[in-house]
Amino acid sequence: MARGADERGQASVELVALLPVLAIVGALLWQAVVAGQAIWLTGAAARAAARAAAIGGDARAAARAALPPRLERGLAISSESGGQVRVAVRVPSVLTGGSLATVASRAAFPRQGS
């Protein structure tokens, strides 16, 4: 099938038109991965902080040790009743360097020792 002169380069035009859409989809997918990692690591930090608090250790240091430096910036730790520890971190933005939201997790371990 012969192509007309008006169809030549059509694939290139379509690719150039799709590039911004592909970039946006890629950024959104990467942001979802970063948010998922923040949620996962917040739970791990809460468990580490609760374990440290249960044995009389430093819950803040334990939570910081469980987080990468990028998530430590917005770290908030609070002790609640019943030996529960709440850890909250900000979800970093992939594009702006700011934060999109805050995620929190709670964990509790019974007090160890006397």
C-alpha positions in Angstrom: 0.0 0.0 0.0 1.5 3.3 -1.0 1.6 6.2 1.4 0.5 9.6 0.4 2.7 12.7 0.9 0.3 13.9 3.7 0.9 10.7 5.8 4.7 10.8 5.8 6.0 11.5 9.3 2.7 10.7 11.0 4.3 8.2 13.4 6.8 10.8 14.5 4.1 13.4 15.2 2.1 10.9 17.2 5.2 10.0 19.2 6.0 13.6 20.0 2.4 14.1 21.1 2.5 11.1 23.4 5.8 11.9 25.1 4.3 14.3 27.7 1.6 11.8 28.5 4.1 9.1 29.0 6.2 11.4 31.2 3.2 12.2 33.4 2.2 8.6 33.7 5.8 7.6 34.6 5.9 10.3 37.3 2.6 9.2 38.7 3.7 5.6 38.9 7.0 6.6 40.5 5.1 8.7 43.0 2.8 5.7 43.9 6.0 3.6 44.5 7.4 6.3 46.8 4.1 6.6 48.7 3.9 2.8 49.1 7.5 2.7 50.4 6.7 5.5 52.9 3.7 3.6 54.2 5.6 0.3 54.5 8.6 2.0 56.2 6.3 3.9 58.6 4.9 0.6 59.9 8.4 -0.8 60.3 9.5 2.4 62.2 6.5 2.1 64.4 7.2 -1.5 65.3 10.9 -0.6 66.0 9.9 2.3 68.2 7.4 0.2 70.1 10.0 -2.5 70.7 12.5 0.0 72.0 9.9 1.7 74.2 8.9 -1.8 75.6 12.4 -2.4 76.9 12.9 1.2 78.1 15.0 2.3 75.1 14.9 5.4 73.0 11.8 5.1 70.7 12.8 8.1 68.6 16.3 6.7 67.9 14.8 3.3 67.0 12.3 4.9 64.6 15.0 7.0 62.9 17.2 4.0 62.5 14.4 2.2 60.6 13.9 5.1 58.1 16.0 6.3 55.2 17.2 9.9 55.6 14.7 11.3 53.1 11.8 10.2 55.4 13.4 11.4 58.6 12.6 15.1 57.8 8.9 14.9 58.7 9.2 12.3 61.4 6.8 12.7 64.4 6.7 10.2 67.2 4.2 10.1 70.1 3.7 7.7 72.9 0.0 6.8 73.5 -1.7 4.9 76.3 -1.2 1.1 76.6 2.4 1.3 75.4 1.3 2.2 71.9 3.7 4.3 69.8 2.5 6.4 66.8 4.9 7.2 64.1 4.1 9.7 61.3 6.2 10.7 58.3 5.6 12.9 55.3 5.4 11.3 51.9 8.0 13.1 49.7 7.0 14.5 46.3 8.8 13.1 43.4 8.7 16.2 41.3 8.7 19.2 43.7 10.9 18.0 46.6 8.2 18.9 49.0 5.7 16.6 50.6 2.3 15.3 49.4 0.7 13.9 52.6 1.5 12.5 56.0 1.1 8.8 56.7 1.0 7.3 60.2 1.2 3.9 61.8 0.8 2.6 65.3 2.4 -0.3 67.1 2.4 -1.6 70.6 4.4 -4.1 72.6 3.8 -5.0 76.2 6.3 -3.4 78.6 9.2 -5.9 79.3 10.9 -6.4 82.6 9.7 -4.9 85.9 
